[in-house]
Amino acid sequence: QVQLVESGGGVVQPGGSLRLSCAAARSVRRNARGWYRQAPGKERELVAGITSGGTTTYGDSVKGRFTISRDNAKNTVYLQMNSLKPEDTAAYYCNTRPVRFSWGQGTQVTVSS
């Protein structure tokens, strides 16, 4: 069974916005979570993290543009992505932090003119 399901990706122009969602199964519980991304030919990297209590951290490349949040009642984590740049193009994945679950299919974000 898939325990973490990402959604909300799409194709947007530079400067646009997207809101990603990560729905987690009950078995994931209320752990610290993270959004990760992987562009073609590059390593997967951490984009943003959030603790069970709501403390957040961001990668330098997205700080000030992305916001991670969570709704524990829904066991869902979100990533609000603003001022998107072509360099943000990647497949985005969610997981715990540290990573404890298998990677899902992710959701594709493409920023292009």
Disulfide bonds with the S-S distance in Angstrom:
Cys22-Cys94 1.86
